[in-house]
């Protein structure tokens, strides 16, 4: 195994960048033979561009981005892949606090009727990407409460860290985003959380590790080792015993520039949404348990189906072309298991 292979991995400051931070801070990347630089990026459009131009070797990415790049939706096709799901769940829908007084004591099926009667339409909702689970979940919620996403809503593209400020200033009425940006609005008392991933699509794939074309075609050995390091990182991050240390790592390391209590809110919990509704942190973020990291056919199919339902992918555009690479994951998983059994050093 080569030591010190230089790798650049892009990330956006969200709780679900945690596996990357853990692998770096705990020396797991180094253990697997890499000198890794984590590159902070403002949002998913930047991640997309830097993967295509190969300024990044890997990146944390919204789950639909590998499909978008491989299919060439709104761009020329780019042969990237993912062999690792970083996490499940992790999102929430937050409305402006001004809506809490009129919605808090109402069943959700009345929300649409009330919002139509009390608000100027279209309502403005922030979304990070139409290729993301945030968009898919928001569409589900809007349809459940009786709002027409095509007529009653205007979607505003925003990087995740900018959503709380836009809500606070009244530029948008709500957003769907990953943590900690819902918690930021809740702690500032400018937002009111009405739904989470657990309400709308429990255990949905959230972020993936996106690999540029070199690691799909020519550098599979390095790809296997990167995945191996992240399997170990996710196992550590998923343990309830490590969640306090994880929150402190993200905060004191400067990876997410928010107060520790804001990071603890969803990582450790209980996460408070609505009136007297609490969600345990272990359920809000899933990093490993239940085969979370496997790039399975079921997860891939969920992404494809959601993109079709959202109108992002037309039925005629579907291809018999997988953008998940389960073989790399299986090889890495095998090596990790052998390591744990002390039967084999890290080697391929």
C-alpha positions as CSV (number, residue, x, y, z in Angstrom):
1,X,0.0,0.0,0.0
2,X,1.3,3.4,-0.9
3,X,1.5,5.9,1.9
4,X,0.7,9.5,1.5
5,X,-1.4,9.5,-1.7
6,X,-2.7,13.1,-1.9
7,X,-6.5,13.4,-2.1
8,X,-8.8,16.4,-2.1
9,X,-12.4,15.8,-0.9
10,X,-15.0,18.6,-1.1
11,X,-17.6,19.1,1.5
12,X,-20.4,21.5,2.5
13,X,-20.7,22.4,6.2
14,X,-23.5,20.2,7.2
15,X,-23.8,17.6,10.0
16,X,-23.6,14.8,7.4
17,X,-20.0,15.8,6.4
18,X,-19.2,14.2,9.8
19,X,-17.8,10.9,8.4
20,X,-15.2,12.9,6.4
21,X,-14.2,15.0,9.4
22,X,-14.0,11.9,11.6
23,X,-11.8,10.0,9.1
24,X,-9.4,13.0,9.0
25,X,-9.3,14.0,12.6
26,X,-9.0,10.4,13.9
27,X,-6.2,9.5,11.5
28,X,-8.3,7.0,9.5
29,X,-7.4,8.4,6.1
30,X,-3.8,8.3,7.1
31,X,-4.2,4.7,8.4
32,X,-5.5,3.7,4.9
33,X,-2.6,5.5,3.2
34,X,-3.9,8.9,2.3
35,X,-2.9,12.5,2.8
36,X,-6.3,14.1,2.6
37,X,-7.3,17.7,2.3
38,X,-11.0,18.6,3.0
39,X,-12.0,21.5,0.8
40,X,-15.0,23.6,2.1
41,X,-17.4,24.4,-0.7
42,X,-20.4,26.8,-0.5
43,X,-22.9,24.5,-2.2
44,X,-23.8,21.7,-4.5
45,X,-23.3,23.6,-7.8
46,X,-19.7,24.2,-6.8
47,X,-19.3,20.5,-5.9
48,X,-20.7,19.6,-9.3
49,X,-18.3,21.8,-11.2
50,X,-15.2,20.9,-9.3
51,X,-15.9,17.1,-9.7
52,X,-16.4,17.5,-13.5
53,X,-13.2,19.6,-13.9
54,X,-11.5,17.2,-11.5
55,X,-10.4,19.8,-9.1
56,X,-11.8,17.4,-6.5
57,X,-11.0,13.7,-6.3
58,X,-14.1,13.0,-4.2
59,X,-16.9,15.0,-2.7
60,X,-19.8,14.8,-0.3
61,X,-22.8,15.1,-2.7
62,X,-26.6,15.2,-2.7
63,X,-27.9,11.7,-3.6
64,X,-29.2,12.6,-7.1
65,X,-26.0,14.2,-8.4
66,X,-24.3,11.0,-9.6
67,X,-27.3,10.3,-11.8
68,X,-27.5,13.8,-13.1
69,X,-23.8,13.7,-14.2
70,X,-23.9,10.3,-15.7
71,X,-27.1,10.9,-17.6
72,X,-26.0,14.3,-18.7
73,X,-29.1,16.1,-17.4
74,X,-28.6,19.9,-18.2
75,X,-25.0,19.2,-19.1
76,X,-22.8,16.8,-21.1
77,X,-22.5,13.4,-19.5
78,X,-19.7,12.8,-17.1
79,X,-18.7,9.3,-16.0
80,X,-18.5,9.6,-12.2
81,X,-19.7,7.1,-9.6
82,X,-20.4,6.5,-6.0
83,X,-19.6,3.5,-4.0
84,X,-20.6,4.8,-0.6
85,X,-23.7,6.3,1.1
86,X,-22.5,8.7,3.8
87,X,-25.8,8.8,5.7
88,X,-29.5,8.3,5.9
89,X,-32.2,10.9,7.0
90,X,-30.9,14.2,8.4
91,X,-33.3,16.7,6.9
92,X,-36.2,18.9,8.1
93,X,-38.7,21.4,6.8
94,X,-38.7,24.7,8.6
95,X,-41.2,27.5,8.1
96,X,-41.0,31.1,9.3
97,X,-41.9,31.5,12.9
98,X,-44.8,33.8,11.9
99,X,-46.7,30.6,10.8
100,X,-46.4,28.8,14.2
101,X,-49.3,30.6,15.8
102,X,-51.7,29.6,13.0
103,X,-50.5,26.0,12.4
104,X,-49.2,24.7,15.7
105,X,-52.5,23.4,17.0
106,X,-53.8,22.2,13.7
107,X,-53.5,18.7,12.1
108,X,-51.1,18.8,9.1
109,X,-53.9,18.1,6.6
110,X,-55.3,21.6,7.4
111,X,-52.0,23.4,6.7
112,X,-52.5,23.9,3.0
113,X,-56.0,25.4,3.5
114,X,-54.8,27.7,6.3
115,X,-51.7,28.9,4.4
116,X,-53.8,29.6,1.3
117,X,-56.3,31.7,3.4
118,X,-53.6,33.6,5.3
119,X,-50.7,34.1,2.9
120,X,-50.0,35.7,-0.4
121,X,-49.2,33.0,-3.0
122,X,-46.9,31.8,-4.2
123,X,-45.0,30.9,-1.1
124,X,-41.2,31.0,-1.4
125,X,-39.3,27.9,-0.3
126,X,-35.5,27.6,-0.3
127,X,-34.0,24.4,-1.7
128,X,-30.3,23.5,-2.1
129,X,-30.8,21.5,-5.3
130,X,-33.6,19.9,-7.4
131,X,-31.4,16.8,-7.5
132,X,-31.5,16.4,-3.7
133,X,-33.6,14.5,-1.2
134,X,-34.5,18.0,0.2
135,X,-36.5,18.8,-2.9
136,X,-38.1,15.3,-3.0
137,X,-39.2,15.6,0.6
138,X,-40.5,19.1,0.2
139,X,-42.6,18.0,-2.7
140,X,-44.0,15.2,-0.7
141,X,-44.9,17.4,2.2
142,X,-46.5,20.1,0.0
143,X,-48.7,17.5,-1.7
144,X,-49.6,16.0,1.7
145,X,-50.8,19.3,3.1
146,X,-52.8,20.2,-0.1
147,X,-50.5,22.7,-1.8
148,X,-49.7,22.5,-5.5
149,X,-45.9,22.8,-6.0
150,X,-46.5,24.0,-9.5
151,X,-49.0,26.8,-8.7
152,X,-48.7,27.7,-5.0
153,X,-44.9,27.5,-4.5
154,X,-41.8,29.2,-6.0
155,X,-38.6,27.4,-5.2
156,X,-35.5,29.5,-4.5
157,X,-32.1,27.9,-5.0
158,X,-29.9,28.6,-2.0
159,X,-26.7,27.1,-0.4
160,X,-27.6,25.4,2.9
161,X,-25.7,27.9,5.2
162,X,-27.6,30.8,3.7
163,X,-31.1,29.5,4.4
164,X,-31.5,30.7,8.1
165,X,-30.6,34.2,7.2
166,X,-32.9,34.4,4.2
167,X,-35.7,33.1,6.5
168,X,-34.9,35.6,9.2
169,X,-34.9,38.5,6.8
170,X,-38.2,37.4,5.3
171,X,-36.9,36.7,1.9
172,X,-38.4,33.1,2.0
173,X,-41.3,31.5,3.8
174,X,-39.6,28.2,4.5
175,X,-37.0,25.7,3.5
176,X,-36.0,22.1,3.5
177,X,-32.4,21.5,4.3
178,X,-30.0,19.3,6.3
179,X,-28.7,20.0,9.8
180,X,-27.6,22.1,11.5
181,X,-29.4,24.8,9.5
182,X,-32.9,24.0,10.7
183,X,-31.6,24.1,14.3
184,X,-30.0,27.5,13.6
185,X,-33.4,28.9,12.8
186,X,-35.0,27.1,15.8
187,X,-32.4,28.4,18.2
188,X,-32.7,32.0,16.8
189,X,-36.5,31.6,17.3
190,X,-37.0,32.7,13.6
191,X,-38.2,29.2,12.4
192,X,-40.7,26.6,13.2
193,X,-40.0,22.9,12.2
194,X,-43.0,21.1,10.7
195,X,-41.6,17.8,9.4
196,X,-38.4,15.7,9.2
197,X,-37.0,12.9,7.1
198,X,-38.6,10.5,9.5
199,X,-42.0,11.8,8.8
200,X,-41.7,11.7,5.0
201,X,-39.3,9.0,3.9
202,X,-37.6,7.2,6.8
203,X,-34.1,5.9,6.1
204,X,-33.9,7.6,2.7
205,X,-30.4,7.9,1.2
206,X,-29.1,11.4,1.9
207,X,-25.5,12.2,0.9
208,X,-23.1,10.1,-1.0
209,X,-19.4,10.0,-1.7
210,X,-19.0,11.1,-5.3
211,X,-15.9,10.0,-7.1
212,X,-14.5,11.7,-10.2
213,X,-14.0,9.7,-13.4
214,X,-10.4,8.7,-12.5
215,X,-11.6,6.8,-9.5
216,X,-14.3,5.1,-11.5
217,X,-12.0,3.9,-14.3
218,X,-8.3,3.9,-13.4
219,X,-7.9,4.3,-9.6
220,X,-10.2,1.7,-8.2
221,X,-7.7,0.5,-5.6
222,X,-7.5,4.0,-4.1
223,X,-11.3,4.2,-4.2
224,X,-11.6,1.0,-2.2
225,X,-9.3,2.3,0.4
226,X,-11.1,5.6,0.7
227,X,-14.4,3.7,1.2
228,X,-12.7,1.5,3.8
229,X,-11.6,4.5,5.9
230,X,-15.2,5.9,5.7
231,X,-16.8,2.7,6.8
232,X,-14.7,2.9,9.9
233,X,-15.5,6.6,10.4
234,X,-19.3,6.0,10.0
235,X,-19.3,3.2,12.5
236,X,-17.6,5.4,15.0
237,X,-20.0,8.4,14.3
238,X,-23.1,6.2,14.7
239,X,-22.4,5.1,18.2
240,X,-24.4,7.0,20.8
241,X,-21.4,6.9,23.0
242,X,-19.5,9.0,20.5
243,X,-22.1,11.6,19.6
244,X,-20.9,14.2,22.2
245,X,-17.3,13.8,21.0
246,X,-18.5,14.2,17.4
247,X,-20.4,17.4,18.1
248,X,-17.3,18.8,19.9
249,X,-15.1,17.7,16.9
250,X,-17.3,19.5,14.4
251,X,-17.6,22.6,16.6
252,X,-14.1,23.0,18.1
253,X,-12.4,21.9,14.9
254,X,-14.1,24.8,13.1
255,X,-15.8,22.4,10.6
256,X,-19.2,23.9,11.2
257,X,-19.2,27.4,12.6
258,X,-22.2,27.1,14.9
259,X,-22.6,26.9,18.7
260,X,-22.1,23.5,20.2
261,X,-25.7,23.4,21.5
262,X,-26.9,23.8,17.9
263,X,-24.9,20.8,16.7
264,X,-26.0,18.7,19.7
265,X,-29.6,19.4,18.9
266,X,-30.0,16.9,16.1
267,X,-26.8,14.8,16.8
268,X,-27.7,13.9,20.3
269,X,-31.2,15.2,20.7
270,X,-33.9,15.4,21.5
271,X,-34.6,17.4,18.3
272,X,-37.6,19.5,19.0
273,X,-40.1,20.2,16.2
274,X,-43.5,21.7,16.5
275,X,-45.3,21.6,19.8
276,X,-44.0,19.1,22.3
277,X,-42.7,16.7,19.6
278,X,-39.2,15.4,20.2
279,X,-37.0,13.1,18.0
280,X,-34.0,11.2,19.4
281,X,-30.7,12.2,17.8
282,X,-29.8,8.6,17.0
283,X,-32.9,8.4,14.8
284,X,-32.4,11.8,13.2
285,X,-29.0,11.0,11.8
286,X,-28.0,7.5,10.6
287,X,-24.4,7.0,9.7
288,X,-23.9,3.3,9.7
289,X,-26.5,1.0,11.3
290,X,-28.8,-1.1,9.2
291,X,-26.4,-1.3,6.2
292,X,-26.8,2.4,5.8
293,X,-23.6,2.8,3.7
294,X,-24.2,0.2,1.1
295,X,-24.8,1.6,-2.4
296,X,-27.7,-0.9,-2.9
297,X,-30.0,-1.3,-5.8
298,X,-32.9,-0.3,-3.5
299,X,-31.3,3.0,-2.6
300,X,-30.5,3.7,-6.3
301,X,-34.0,2.9,-7.3
302,X,-35.4,5.2,-4.7
303,X,-33.4,8.1,-6.1
304,X,-34.5,7.3,-9.7
305,X,-38.1,7.0,-8.7
306,X,-38.0,10.3,-6.7
307,X,-36.4,12.1,-9.6
308,X,-39.1,10.9,-12.0
309,X,-41.9,11.8,-9.5
310,X,-40.4,15.2,-9.1
311,X,-40.3,15.8,-12.9
312,X,-36.5,16.1,-12.8
313,X,-36.0,12.9,-14.8
314,X,-38.5,12.0,-17.6
315,X,-39.5,8.4,-17.9
316,X,-38.0,8.2,-21.4
317,X,-34.6,9.4,-20.0
318,X,-34.3,6.4,-17.6
319,X,-31.4,4.2,-18.6
320,X,-30.1,0.7,-17.7
321,X,-27.0,2.4,-16.4
322,X,-26.1,2.2,-12.8
323,X,-24.4,5.2,-11.1
324,X,-23.8,3.1,-7.9
325,X,-20.7,0.9,-7.7
326,X,-21.5,-1.8,-5.1
327,X,-18.4,-3.9,-5.9
328,X,-16.0,-1.3,-4.5
329,X,-18.1,-1.1,-1.4
330,X,-18.1,-4.9,-1.0
331,X,-14.4,-5.1,-1.3
332,X,-13.8,-2.3,1.2
333,X,-16.3,-3.8,3.6
334,X,-14.5,-7.2,3.4
335,X,-11.2,-5.6,4.2
336,X,-12.6,-3.8,7.2
337,X,-14.2,-7.0,8.5
338,X,-10.9,-8.8,8.1
339,X,-9.1,-6.0,9.9
340,X,-11.5,-6.3,12.8
341,X,-10.8,-10.0,13.0
342,X,-7.1,-9.3,13.0
343,X,-6.6,-11.7,10.1
344,X,-5.2,-9.4,7.5
345,X,-3.4,-6.0,7.4
346,X,-4.8,-3.3,5.1
347,X,-3.8,-4.4,1.7
348,X,-5.4,-5.0,-1.7
